[in-house]
Amino acid sequence: MFGGTIGPASFGSNTVNSAYRLELSQKLPWPGKLGLRGQNALAEASAAGFDVEDMRLQLIESAQSAFYDYFLATRALEVNAEGLRLLQDFKKNAEARYTNAQGAQQDILQADVEIGKQRERGLQLERMRRVSIARINTLLDLQPDLPLPPPPKQLAVKDALQTPATLRAIALANRPDLKALMNRIAAEEASLGLAHKEYYPDVEPFVMYDRFMGNTSDTRDLAIMIGAKVNLPTQTCRRDGAVAEAHAKVAQRRAELARLTDQVNFEVQQAFEQVHESENAIRLYEKEILPAARANVKTAQAEYMTGKIPFLSLIEAQRNFVGLQDRFYETTADYFRRRATLERAVGGPPPVGQAFQPAF
């Protein structure tokens, strides 16, 4: 610190010297105080960096979720178009049977109703597709109505995951929010140490050139002065309160860490079970449900033409087939959304391993 003082009335006086004082001082905190302040600042800066990394993981999850919404809407539109084509074929079959006096006109009208419902479903799906495009463009900081390339036709299930215990251990080591909280605990512990140091005084040595020395010139040799200032921390109530507050903040942060650790373990386990469920459901649809539903529609169409089943049975078979196709793509999208959630819960892309087998 630099300080200066002048005596205005002394300048131009015939009886006294010009009076002024120049002072240079440096405060020296008690040993350890500066180090603790530095530790606190570095820990807070590191925590802020991990906060940024945590937000990055959340944005990645949001971007992946938006893409899979786009995939789902596009595939659902294709399923809707295929269902509409089937209904138009059914209507032609009904018209042919009605012309040959083998069917009722009500079958044709029922086909028109189902075609109308299918077209209404197409309007909803187109709205969903446009909204998903807008969401992706918004994440890209672009105009929401800009066109996007079409998503892939199929999404293959990724490699098998490691066991839940391994994923939980990886999450506890990698999660940036956990690391941020650990750094904040270190910052609070440094603050606690600093609060204890406040019981000790700080020293402030100084050098002074003082010309407030009277009216004779022989005092100039006495103008240079050195000294020191020391604060007197005799009042301990405030310092006791600061130590108690610092202890409470450290305890609070440690309790938050314990709670967050439990939450991370639960999030990883929950996300893993959801991914595992979706993976098994996809295989079930591919190997059993969809082939059976497709064969059911073909059989129903052939039996309707021979008069073995009513038209409503054919329509019901078609509804089931379209609904199951929609559900298959929803399950596929859910699988990848849940995989994205698992990546965020683990703190990054989880390592692959042998297929997990439950213990029951």
Buried (B, 14 or more C-beta within 10 A) or exposed (E): EEEEEBBEEBEEEEEBBEBBBBBEBEEEBBEEBEBBBEBBEBBBEBBEBBBEBBEEBEEBBBBBBBBBBBBBBBBBBEBBEBBBEBBEEBBEBBBEBBEEEEBBEEBBEBBEEBBEEBEEBBEEBBEBBBBBBBBBBEBEEEEEEEEBEEBEEEBEBBEEBBEBEBBBBBBBEBBBBBBBBBBBBBBBBBBBBBBBBBEEBBEBBBEBBBBBBEEEEEBEEEBEEEEEEEEEBEEEEEBEEBBEEBEEBBEEBBEEBEEBBEEBBEBBBBBBBBBBBBBEBBEEBEEEBBEEBBEBBEBBBEBBBEEEBBBEEBBBBBBBBBEBBBBBBBBBBBBBBBBBBBBBBBBBEBEEEEEBEEEE
